[in-house]
Amino acid sequence: MNRKINLIDNIVLLVLTLAGILAVTLIGNGEYSEDLGFFVLYCVIGAIVWALVNVCVHEWGHVLAAKRNNFRVISVRLLFFLFTKENGKRKIALTRYTGEAGATELVPESGENLAERFVKVTKAGIYGNIIFCAVTVIPLFLASFLPFWVYSLWAIGLPVSLYFALENGLPMTTDGIKNDAAVVQGVRSGADSEKVLLALLQIHAELVKGKTPGEIGEGLYFDVPQLPEDDINYLFLLNARYAYYLDREDYENAKGVSARMKGLLDSVPKFYRPAIRADLLYNACTFDFDESEADNLVEDNESYLNQSTDVTVLRIKAAYLLYVCKNTAEAQRFLGRAEESLADCTVEGQRRMEEKLLKKMEADADAALPPAGAEEKDAE
């Protein structure tokens, strides 16, 4: 995105938000004579509440639109809470803060009219914020009739909701990540980054159907525009290619892709770095055969490895225990936990790939164990 346009949109966001705060303050000052301290207190409380409401409404907009446009909702994250649905039951878990107040993970059920459907889903969150922004204008016209505390709590929602509406509705990029409006603009204009994004969504659609990464046509991975390395979709594309090579047991190319991802570690958003290091750890434990590098990666990534319990991380931890630590019994324990967590893997193609990788490790673990009765014989 043009840096000049990005700067202008940020200035507009700041100016209009401040204008909203000024309007709420001036009207309140003209209608009420209460202590300024109480006004500030009520406004702070109201701002927190309205911010939470706007985050929820924004993500709920994506969820509703996803159901209407043939997308599957994998998870919804609100601050530190991750909402998922497994076997018809909703689950809530604590998660790491990613730098964004909310996020909805979606995968398309099919690739038909994908660009049009994706735009509708993306815009739906913006519409939710605009609706709530309109609701918060009401107390400015009712100040003469509302109690002081009601006005303060309600009216402060205007600048907060206005901020959320503009932050998502004006095309902007923050730390290399585009907001909803910028993504919609890119899809409609046929920008290279969004062409790659749509190809990635097509890959996800194939994964949902049950194809493993290596079974998906290579055109979706490679017949796409070349992106600059600071484009977040370039990172996602590399990750998809890594899974493609790993599934096909093309370890040389997998190492090449991993090397490029490793070179980007210092420039990618911090939230994505632990997952990249985890993949590098799996490489070092298995086909790259670098125990020293594996030890360093475990030390650097200890918090992420200990906190995450998804099947991929459990598989990687089992690989470290089996191939580097040579602790077969403990590796088998983690392999068992990984097998149990396969049920939580809602994308069938990904689940099949993880199951295949786990079975290979289980065979290696069985081969590493001494034959039955060997320990008794040694004791004699």
C-alpha positions in Angstrom: 0.0 0.0 0.0 1.1 3.6 -0.8 2.8 5.0 2.3 1.4 8.4 1.7 -2.2 7.1 1.6 -1.5 5.0 4.7 -0.2 8.1 6.6 -3.2 10.2 5.5 -5.7 7.5 6.6 -4.0 7.4 10.0 -4.2 11.1 10.4 -7.9 11.1 9.5 -8.4 8.3 12.1 -6.7 10.4 14.8 -8.4 13.7 13.9 -11.9 12.3 13.8 -11.5 10.3 17.0 -10.2 13.4 18.8 -13.2 15.3 17.3 -15.5 12.7 18.8 -13.9 13.1 22.2 -14.2 16.9 21.9 -17.9 16.7 20.9 -18.8 14.4 23.8 -16.9 16.7 26.3 -18.3 20.0 25.1 -21.9 18.8 25.1 -21.5 17.2 28.5 -19.9 20.4 29.8 -22.8 22.5 28.6 -25.5 20.2 30.0 -24.1 19.0 33.3 -22.4 20.6 36.3 -21.1 17.5 38.0 -17.4 17.2 39.0 -15.0 16.6 36.2 -13.4 13.7 38.0 -16.6 11.7 37.9 -16.9 12.5 34.2 -13.4 11.2 33.5 -14.1 8.1 35.6 -17.3 7.2 33.8 -15.7 7.9 30.5 -12.8 5.5 31.2 -15.2 2.8 32.3 -17.4 3.4 29.3 -14.5 3.4 26.9 -13.3 0.0 28.1 -16.8 -1.4 27.8 -17.4 0.0 24.3 -14.0 -1.2 23.1 -14.8 -4.7 24.2 -18.3 -4.5 22.6 -16.8 -3.2 19.3 -14.2 -6.1 19.2 -17.0 -8.6 19.8 -19.3 -7.1 17.3 -16.6 -6.9 14.7 -15.7 -10.6 15.0 -19.3 -11.6 15.3 -19.9 -9.8 11.9 -17.2 -12.0 10.3 -18.8 -15.1 11.9 -22.3 -14.4 10.7 -21.1 -13.6 7.2 -18.9 -16.7 7.1 -21.9 -18.9 7.7 -23.8 -17.2 4.9 -20.9 -17.4 2.4 -19.8 -21.0 2.8 -16.8 -20.5 5.1 -16.1 -22.6 8.1 -15.2 -20.8 11.4 -12.2 -22.5 12.9 -11.8 -20.2 15.9 -12.5 -16.8 17.3 -10.0 -15.1 19.5 -11.0 -12.2 21.8 -8.1 -10.7 23.7 -6.7 -13.7 25.7 -9.7 -16.1 25.0 -9.9 -18.5 22.2 -13.3 -19.9 21.2 -13.6 -23.1 19.2 -16.2 -25.7 18.5 -15.5 -29.4 18.6 -17.9 -32.2 18.1 -20.8 -29.7 18.3 -19.6 -28.3 21.7 -18.1 -24.9 22.2 -14.8 -24.6 24.0 -13.0 -21.7 25.6 -9.3 -21.6 26.3 -6.7 -19.0 27.3 -4.4 -18.0 24.5 -1.4 -15.7 23.9 -2.0 -12.0 23.0 -1.1 -11.5 19.4 -1.1 -7.8 19.2 -4.7 -7.7 17.9 -7.7 -7.4 20.1 -9.6 -10.0 18.1 -9.3 -12.4 15.2 -11.5 -14.9 13.4 -9.9 -17.9 11.7 -11.9 -19.0 8.7 -11.5 -21.6 5.9 -13.6 -21.7 2.7 -15.7 -24.8 2.2 -15.2 -24.5 -1.5 -13.3 -22.4 -4.1 -16.4 -21.3 -6.1 -16.7 -17.4 -6.4 -14.1 -17.3 -3.6 -13.0 -13.7 -4.1 -16.6 -12.3 -4.0 -17.5 -14.4 -0.9 -14.3 -13.5 0.9 -14.9 -9.8 0.3 -18.4 -10.1 1.9 -17.0 -11.9 4.9 -14.3 -9.3 5.3 -16.6 -6.3 5.0 -19.1 -7.7 7.5 -16.9 -6.8 10.5 -16.7 -3.2 9.4 -20.4 -3.0 9.1 -20.8 -4.1 12.7 -18.5 -1.3 13.9 -20.4 1.3 11.8 -23.8 0.2 13.2 -22.5 0.7 16.8 -21.0 4.0 15.9 -24.4 5.2 14.8 -25.9 3.9 18.1 -23.4 6.0 20.2 -24.4 9.3 18.4 -27.9 9.1 20.1 -26.9 10.4 23.6 -25.5 13.6 22.1 -29.1 14.5 21.1 -30.6 13.3 24.4 -28.2 15.0 26.8 -30.9 17.2 28.2 -33.0 14.2 29.2 -30.3 11.7 30.4 -28.8 11.4 33.8 -25.2 12.5 34.0 -23.7 9.0 34.5 -25.8 7.5 31.6 -24.7 10.2 29.3 -21.0 9.8 30.3 -21.0 6.0 29.9 -23.0 6.0 26.7 -21.6 9.0 24.8 -18.0 8.1 25.2 -18.8 5.2 23.0 -18.9 7.6 20.0 -15.1 8.2 19.8 -14.4 4.6 20.7 -16.8 3.2 18.0 -15.7 5.8 15.6 -12.1 4.7 16.1 -12.9 1.1 15.4 -15.1 1.9 12.4 -12.3 4.0 10.8 -9.5 1.7 11.9 -11.1 -1.1 10.0 -12.9 0.9 7.3 -10.0 3.1 6.0 -7.4 1.1 4.1 -4.3 0.9 6.3 -1.3 -1.3 7.0 0.1 -1.7 10.5 3.4 -3.6 11.1 3.0 -5.1 7.6 -0.5 -6.4 8.2 -3.4 -5.0 6.2 -6.7 -4.1 7.9 -10.0 -5.3 6.5 -10.5 -2.4 4.2 -7.1 -2.7 2.7 -7.6 -6.4 2.0 -10.9 -5.7 0.3 -9.3 -3.0 -1.8 -6.5 -5.4 -2.8 -8.9 -8.2 -3.8 -11.0 -5.9 -5.9 -8.0 -4.3 -7.6 -6.3 -7.6 -8.3 -3.2 -6.8 -6.2 -0.4 -9.4 -6.2 -0.6 -9.9 -2.4 -4.3 -10.6 -2.5 -3.9 -13.0 -5.5 -1.6 -15.0 -3.3 -4.1 -14.7 -0.4 -6.8 -16.2 -2.6 -4.5 -19.0 -3.7 -3.9 -19.8 0.0 -7.6 -19.8 0.6 -8.0 -22.2 -2.3 -5.4 -24.4 -0.6 -7.4 -24.3 2.6 -10.5 -25.2 0.7 -8.7 -28.4 -0.6 -7.5 -29.2 2.9 -11.1 -28.9 4.2 -12.1 -31.4 1.5 -9.6 -33.9 3.0 -6.6 -33.5 0.7 -3.2 -33.3 2.4 -0.9 -30.5 1.4 1.1 -32.7 -0.9 -2.0 -33.9 -2.7 -3.1 -30.4 -3.7 -2.1 -29.2 -7.2 1.3 -27.5 -7.2 -0.1 -24.6 -9.2 -1.7 -23.1 -6.1 1.7 -23.0 -4.4 3.9 -21.9 -7.3 1.8 -20.3 -10.1 1.3 -17.1 -8.1 2.9 -13.7 -8.2 6.3 -13.1 -6.5 5.8 -11.0 -3.4 8.4 -8.9 -1.5 9.7 -10.5 1.6 8.0 -7.9 3.9 4.6 -8.9 2.7 2.8 -11.1 5.3 1.3 -13.2 2.6 4.8 -14.1 1.4 5.4 -15.7 4.9 2.1 -17.6 4.7 3.0 -18.8 1.2 6.3 -20.1 2.4 4.6 -21.9 5.3 2.2 -23.5 2.8 5.1 -24.6 0.6 6.9 -26.0 3.6 3.9 -28.2 4.4 3.6 -29.2 0.8 7.3 -30.4 0.7 7.1 -32.0 4.1 4.0 -34.0 3.2 5.7 -35.2 0.0 8.9 -36.1 1.9 10.9 -33.7 -0.3 13.2 -32.8 2.4 15.8 -30.8 0.4 13.2 -28.3 -0.8 11.7 -28.3 2.7 15.1 -27.3 4.1 15.3 -24.6 1.4 12.0 -23.0 2.3 12.8 -23.2 6.0 16.1 -21.4 5.4 14.2 -18.6 3.8 11.7 -18.4 6.7 14.6 -18.4 9.2 16.1 -15.5 7.4 12.8 -13.6 7.9 12.6 -14.2 11.6 13.8 -10.8 12.7 11.4 -9.0 10.4 8.1 -10.9 10.7 5.6 -9.9 13.4 6.6 -11.4 16.7 3.4 -13.5 17.0 4.5 -15.7 14.1 8.1 -16.3 15.2 7.5 -19.1 17.7 5.7 -21.3 15.1 8.5 -20.7 12.6 11.1 -21.7 15.2 9.0 -24.8 16.0 9.1 -26.0 12.4 12.9 -25.3 12.3 13.2 -27.5 15.4 11.4 -30.3 13.7 13.8 -30.0 10.8 16.8 -30.1 13.0 15.5 -33.2 14.8 14.6 -35.2 11.7 15.9 -34.7 8.2 18.4 -31.9 9.0 20.1 -33.9 11.7 21.5 -31.0 13.7 21.3 -31.7 17.4 23.1 -28.5 18.5 20.7 -26.4 16.5 17.8 -28.4 18.0 19.0 -27.7 21.5 19.3 -24.0 20.8 15.8 -23.8 19.3 14.3 -25.5 22.3 16.0 -23.0 24.6 14.9 -20.1 22.5 11.3 -21.3 22.1 10.7 -23.0 25.5 7.7 -20.8 26.4 5.8 -21.5 23.2 6.6 -25.2 23.2 5.4 -25.6 26.8 2.2 -23.6 26.5 0.9 -24.9 23.2 -0.9 -28.3 23.1 -2.0 -28.6 19.5 -1.0 -31.7 17.5 1.8 -30.0 15.6 3.6 -28.8 18.6 3.2 -32.1 20.4 4.6 -33.9 17.3 7.6 -31.5 17.3 8.3 -32.1 21.0 8.1 -35.8 20.5 10.6 -35.6 17.6 13.0 -33.7 19.9 12.7 -36.3 22.6 13.0 -39.3 20.2 15.8 -38.2 17.9 17.8 -35.8 19.9 17.3 -36.7 23.6 17.0 -40.4 22.7 14.3 -40.7 25.4 12.0 -43.2 23.6 9.6 -43.7 26.5 8.9 -40.0 27.0 8.7 -39.6 23.2 6.0 -42.2 23.1 4.1 -40.4 25.8 4.0 -37.3 23.7 3.1 -39.2 20.6 0.1 -40.6 22.5 -0.9 -37.1 23.5 -0.5 -36.0 19.9 -2.7 -38.8 18.7 -5.4 -37.8 21.2 -5.3 -34.2 20.0 -5.8 -35.3 16.4 -9.5 -35.2 17.2 -9.2 -31.4 17.7 -7.8 -30.9 14.3 -10.9 -29.8 12.4 -9.3 -29.5 8.9 -9.3 -33.0 7.5 -6.3 -32.6 5.2 -4.1 -31.2 7.9 -5.2 -34.0 10.3 -4.3 -36.7 7.7 -0.8 -35.2 7.3 -0.2 -35.0 11.0 -1.4 -38.5 11.4 1.1 -39.7 8.7 4.0 -37.9 10.4 3.0 -39.4 13.8 2.8 -42.9 12.5 6.3 -42.6 11.0 7.7 -41.5 14.3 5.8 -44.2 16.2 7.5 -46.8 13.9 10.9 -45.3 14.7 10.1 -45.3 18.4 9.1 -48.9 18.3 12.3 -49.8 16.5 14.4 -47.9 19.1 12.9 -49.9 22.0 14.7 -53.1 23.1 13.1 -56.4 22.2 10.5 -57.7 24.7 12.4 -59.6 27.5 15.7 -58.1 26.7 15.9 -56.2 30.0 15.3 -59.4 32.0 17.9 -61.3 30.0 20.5 -58.5 30.7 19.7 -58.7 34.4 20.4 -62.4 34.5 
